[in-house]
Amino acid sequence: MKCLLVGNFGVGNLGDEALKDYFLQEFSTVDWTVVSADPQGEKEVARLPGGVRSLLKLQWFKTLFAYRSCDAIVFGGGSLFTDTESVFACILWWFHAQLGFALGKDVHLAFQGVGPFKTRLGNRLAREVFTKARSISVRDSFSYNRVGEWGLSQKCVQTFDPVYSFIESQNVATSTKKVFIVIPRKNSTDKFTKKTQELVSSMAPEEIRIISMQPDKKSEVEYCQKLASTFDIPSSVQKVSTLNELVQQINLGSFVISQRYHGALVALALNTQVTIIPQRDEDKLSSLCQFEGDMHKFIHAGEACLRNALEN
């Protein structure tokens, strides 16, 4: 089966790239073509144009062919349908889904984070896509409840972020030092800075490691460097680009504070003490704070949902 994998790929976000790797490996019998903001190689195509510059590049011609020739379209994980940072995200992914519907393709929504929504438009566009989807699985209870409020006719399966199943603590170097791991976002606010400083003051670590999960983003690196300069304790900025690098760094720590979803997820998987700082009430970070149950069991439910839908 030939499937198009749609997600926030190619923007330098470690978590999204880990999700892409998950689908390519776990569903290896599928002939995948990946929609990416930065396509590399013959098995990746560009996103549909979202502005004049991308329109004039004409890379989307190849994308149209990929849409026409595929058997199904899979939106693979991540919080695609939320307007927490910009309603444009909902518009972008709605546009990608609508082309699939127009061509008569089955659209599958797998391991999705849904909302929260600040605008009626964001909510309406997401609901429209979910209403027409062939199969749906969501990665947390907040998303599950939001989809439930839409009163859809198709079943929605609650699952968990599948990157969790990729994280292994075996054969990873550990440290006996008291290391404090800090994982901010490029748009982390004074609230995060203040909480970090309070915890550092109360815990008195020997070393502080500030991890940048999007090291190609100038604003994030600048924030990390500025934060490091506020401490008297030896502090450094660690740039990570892969899930394995992130696991290595967090496994060296004795405590983690994170405003990155997959940073917090790795800490939970490694049983490292972690404080999670949400951006908004009932967002994806809040869902990690409140998650209960067997994570692997939920992941298997999501995998079964997608496999059954692709086979039928």
C-alpha positions in Angstrom: 0.0 0.0 0.0 1.2 3.5 -0.9 0.5 6.1 1.8 1.3 9.8 2.1 2.6 10.7 5.6 1.6 14.3 6.6 3.0 16.1 9.6 5.1 19.0 10.8 8.2 17.5 9.4 11.3 19.2 8.1 11.2 22.2 10.4 14.0 21.1 12.7 11.7 20.0 15.5 13.2 16.9 17.2 9.8 15.5 18.4 8.2 15.7 14.9 11.2 14.0 13.3 11.0 11.2 15.9 7.3 10.7 15.0 8.3 10.4 11.3 10.9 7.8 12.1 8.3 5.9 14.2 5.9 5.6 11.3 8.6 4.6 8.8 9.9 1.9 11.1 6.7 0.6 12.8 4.7 0.5 9.6 7.6 -0.7 7.4 5.4 -2.6 5.0 3.7 0.6 3.9 5.3 2.4 0.9 5.6 5.9 2.5 6.0 9.3 0.9 6.5 12.0 3.4 5.2 15.6 3.1 7.9 17.8 4.5 8.7 21.6 4.8 12.2 20.6 3.7 11.9 17.6 1.4 15.0 15.4 1.1 15.3 12.6 -1.5 12.8 11.0 -3.8 10.5 9.8 -1.0 9.8 13.2 0.4 7.7 16.0 -1.2 7.0 19.6 -0.3 4.0 20.9 1.6 1.2 22.4 -0.4 1.9 26.2 -1.0 0.9 28.4 1.9 2.1 31.7 0.4 3.5 33.3 -2.7 7.1 32.1 -2.2 6.2 28.4 -1.8 3.7 28.8 -4.7 6.4 30.1 -7.1 8.9 27.4 -6.1 6.6 24.9 -8.0 7.7 22.0 -5.7 4.0 21.3 -5.1 3.6 19.8 -8.6 5.3 16.7 -7.3 3.1 16.8 -4.2 0.0 16.8 -6.3 1.2 13.7 -8.1 1.9 12.0 -4.7 -1.6 12.8 -3.6 -3.1 11.4 -6.8 -1.0 8.2 -6.8 -1.3 7.3 -3.1 -3.8 4.8 -1.7 -4.4 6.7 1.6 -3.2 9.8 3.6 -2.0 9.5 7.2 -1.7 12.5 9.4 1.0 11.1 11.7 1.0 12.4 15.2 1.8 15.7 16.8 -0.5 18.6 17.7 -1.4 19.7 14.1 -4.9 20.8 14.8 -4.4 23.6 17.4 -4.3 27.3 17.2 -2.3 27.8 20.4 0.5 29.6 18.5 -1.3 30.4 15.3 -4.6 29.7 13.6 -2.6 29.2 10.4 -1.6 25.7 11.6 -5.3 24.7 11.4 -5.7 26.3 8.0 -2.6 24.6 6.7 -3.5 21.0 7.7 -7.2 21.6 6.8 -5.9 22.5 3.3 -3.8 19.3 3.1 -6.8 17.1 4.2 -9.2 18.8 1.8 -7.1 17.9 -1.2 -7.2 14.3 -0.1 -10.9 14.3 0.3 -11.4 16.0 -3.1 -9.4 13.2 -4.7 -11.4 10.5 -3.0 -8.6 9.3 -0.7 -9.1 7.9 2.8 -7.7 10.2 5.4 -6.5 8.7 8.7 -5.7 10.8 11.7 -3.2 8.8 13.9 -1.9 9.7 17.4 -3.2 13.3 17.0 -3.1 16.0 19.6 -6.3 18.1 19.2 -6.6 21.7 20.6 -6.8 23.7 22.7 -8.4 26.3 20.5 -8.4 30.0 20.9 -10.6 30.7 17.8 -13.8 29.5 16.4 -12.2 29.1 13.0 -9.5 26.8 14.3 -12.1 24.6 16.0 -14.4 24.6 13.0 -11.6 23.6 10.5 -10.4 20.8 12.8 -13.9 19.5 13.3 -14.5 19.4 9.6 -11.4 17.3 9.0 -12.2 14.9 11.8 -15.8 14.5 10.6 -14.6 13.2 7.2 -11.7 11.1 8.4 -11.7 7.3 7.8 -10.0 6.6 11.2 -9.1 8.6 14.3 -6.8 8.1 17.2 -5.8 10.8 19.7 -2.9 10.8 22.1 -4.4 12.2 25.3 -7.7 12.5 27.3 -8.0 16.2 26.6 -8.0 15.6 22.8 -10.3 12.6 23.3 -12.8 14.8 25.1 -12.7 17.6 22.5 -13.3 15.1 19.7 -16.2 13.6 21.8 -17.8 17.0 22.0 -18.0 17.1 18.2 -20.4 14.2 18.2 -18.8 12.4 15.3 -20.2 9.2 13.8 -16.9 7.4 13.6 -15.1 5.9 16.6 -12.2 7.8 18.2 -9.5 5.7 19.9 -7.5 7.2 22.8 -3.9 6.3 22.6 -0.5 7.8 23.7 2.4 9.4 21.9 4.2 6.5 20.1 7.7 8.1 20.5 7.5 6.8 24.1 8.0 3.2 22.7 11.2 4.3 21.0 12.9 5.4 24.3 15.2 2.9 25.8 17.3 3.5 29.0 19.5 0.5 28.5 23.2 1.0 27.7 23.1 4.8 28.2 25.9 6.4 30.2 24.8 7.8 33.5 26.4 10.4 35.8 26.9 10.5 39.6 26.8 14.3 39.5 23.7 16.3 40.5 22.8 17.7 37.1 19.8 19.9 36.5 18.4 19.6 33.0 16.4 22.6 31.5 14.4 22.2 28.3 12.8 25.5 27.2 11.0 26.5 24.0 12.0 29.3 21.7 9.0 31.3 23.0 9.3 30.4 26.7 8.3 33.3 28.9 9.4 34.8 32.2 7.2 32.4 33.9 9.4 29.5 32.8 12.6 31.4 33.6 11.4 32.3 37.1 10.3 28.7 37.9 13.6 27.4 36.6 15.5 29.8 38.8 13.4 28.9 41.9 14.1 25.2 41.4 17.8 25.7 40.9 18.0 27.8 44.1 16.2 25.1 46.1 18.1 22.1 44.7 21.6 23.5 44.4 22.8 21.3 41.6 26.4 20.9 40.6 25.8 21.6 37.0 23.0 23.0 34.8 22.5 21.7 31.2 20.1 23.7 29.0 18.9 21.7 26.1 17.9 23.2 22.8 15.7 20.8 20.8 15.5 23.3 17.9 19.1 24.4 17.6 18.6 25.9 14.1 16.1 28.5 15.6 18.1 31.6 16.5 15.5 32.8 19.0 15.6 29.5 21.0 19.4 29.4 21.1 19.5 33.0 22.3 17.0 32.3 25.0 19.0 29.3 26.2 22.2 31.3 26.3 20.6 34.2 28.1 19.2 31.8 30.7 22.6 30.1 31.2 24.1 33.5 31.9 21.8 34.0 34.9 23.3 31.2 37.0 26.4 31.2 39.1 26.5 27.4 38.9 28.5 25.9 35.8 25.9 26.0 33.0 26.1 25.0 29.3 23.8 24.9 26.3 23.5 21.5 24.7 22.2 21.3 21.1 20.4 18.1 20.3 19.0 17.0 16.9 18.0 13.4 17.4 15.9 11.4 19.9 19.0 9.4 20.9 20.9 12.6 21.7 18.0 13.8 23.8 17.9 10.5 25.7 21.6 10.6 26.3 21.4 14.2 27.7 18.4 13.6 30.0 19.8 10.3 31.3 22.7 12.3 32.7 20.4 14.5 34.7 19.0 14.0 38.2 16.1 16.4 37.6 14.4 17.9 34.5 12.2 21.0 34.0 10.6 21.0 30.5 8.3 23.1 28.4 8.9 20.8 25.5 6.5 17.9 25.1 9.0 15.3 24.0 11.6 16.5 26.4 9.1 15.8 29.2 8.1 12.5 27.6 11.7 11.2 27.6 12.1 12.2 31.2 9.0 10.2 32.1 10.2 7.2 30.1 13.6 7.3 31.9 11.9 7.7 35.3 13.7 11.0 35.8 12.1 13.4 38.2 10.5 16.1 36.1 8.5 19.3 36.4 6.4 20.1 33.3 5.4 23.7 32.5 2.3 23.9 30.3 1.8 26.8 27.9 -2.0 26.8 28.3 -4.6 25.0 30.4 -5.4 21.5 29.0 -2.6 21.6 26.3 -0.4 18.7 25.4 2.0 19.4 28.3 -0.9 19.4 30.7 -2.0 16.0 29.4 1.4 14.5 30.3 1.0 15.9 33.9 -2.3 14.1 34.3 -1.8 10.9 32.2 -2.8 7.7 34.0 -2.6 4.1 32.8 -0.3 1.7 30.9 1.3 3.9 28.2 2.3 0.9 26.0 -1.2 -0.5 26.1 -2.6 2.8 24.8 0.1 3.0 22.1 -0.8 -0.6 20.9 -4.5 0.5 20.7 -3.5 3.3 18.4 -1.3 1.1 16.3 -4.1 -1.5 15.9 -6.6 1.3 15.0 -4.4 2.4 12.1 -3.4 -1.0 10.9 -7.0 -2.2 10.8 -8.1 0.9 8.9 -5.4 0.5 6.3 -6.1 -3.1 5.8 -9.9 -2.7 5.4 
